[in-house]
Amino acid sequence: MGRSAYSVIPPKGEIRFGVGAEHSDTDDNERNEMSAAELDLHVETESERIERWRAEELERGGYGHDDAVELASRAYVDLHLAIDLIERGCPPQTAVKILL
């Protein structure tokens, strides 16, 4: 008639890949493949976090996204000077030319 709860729940320590089966119908290679989401997983390094933060600050200061990312990637660009230029009325395109 139907399955009892004991026939569906595997014993402690036993791994099953399908309902009521020891293994699923997929072969081992298919189970070991990573999904697209797992492949895209990227752990951000400290330098990448700093660069992202610098870009966010530059955007907040008035630079466009692309210019902010470019400036943030250059460690020699002084963040305070870059923002000061904009605050003093320098157009962002001119400020980028000065800083790079």
N, C-alpha and C positions, 0 to 999 in steps of 0.2 A: 504494500500500500504506500507508505511514505517512509522516509528515512527518520531514524531517531536522531535526537540531538547528538548522541555519542558517535554516530557514524559520520557526521559532518565536521565536528570539532576534532582536530588532530590531537593526539596525545602530547603532553608537555615535551618540548624539545624537538618535535617533528615539524618539518617545514613542508607545506603543500603549496603547489602552484595553481591549483584549480579546486573548485568545490568538490569535496569528496574524492579527490584523486591524489595519488602519491606525487605525480608530476603532471604538468599540463601538456597539451598537445604540441606546444611550441618547442623547438629544439634549443639546445643550450646556447647556440650563437645568437638567437633572437633575444633570449632573456638577458644576455650580457651587453646588448647594444644600448648606448646612451640615448636618451631623448634629446631633442633640440634644446630644451630648457637646461638640461644637465650640461650640455656642451658649452652653452653660453655662460655658465657660471664662471665668474672671474673674481678673485679675491684682490681687492684694491690694496696696493702697497702704500706705505707712508708717503713716499714722494708723489704718488698719484693723488692721494688725499690732499696734500698741500697744494698741488697744481690745480686741482678742482676748486679748492677754497679760494685760491688767488683769482681764478677766472670768475668765480661768483662775485668777489669783491670788486673786480674791475667792471663787471657788468653793472653792479649796483652803483658804481661811481660814474657811469655814463658811457662806457664803451659798448659797442655792439658785440654780439656773441662771438663771432669769428675773430674779431680783433682781440677780445678778452682772452680767448683760448690761446691765440698766438703769443700774446704778451705773457700770459701765465706760464707758458712752456719755457720761457727764457729766464733762467735763474738770475741773470745779471740785471734784469729790469727791476728797478726799485718801485715797489707797489705804491708807496706813499707819494713818490714823485709823479708816478703815472696818474694817480687820482688828483693830485694838486694841479697838474696841468689842465685837466678838465674843469676843476672848480674855479680856476682863474680865467676861464673863458676860451681856452685853446680848443679848436675843433678836434674831435676824436681822430680824424684821418691825419691831421697834422701831428698830433701827439704821438700816434703810432710811428710816424716817420722819424720823429725826434728820438723816441725811445729805442727803436730798432737800429 
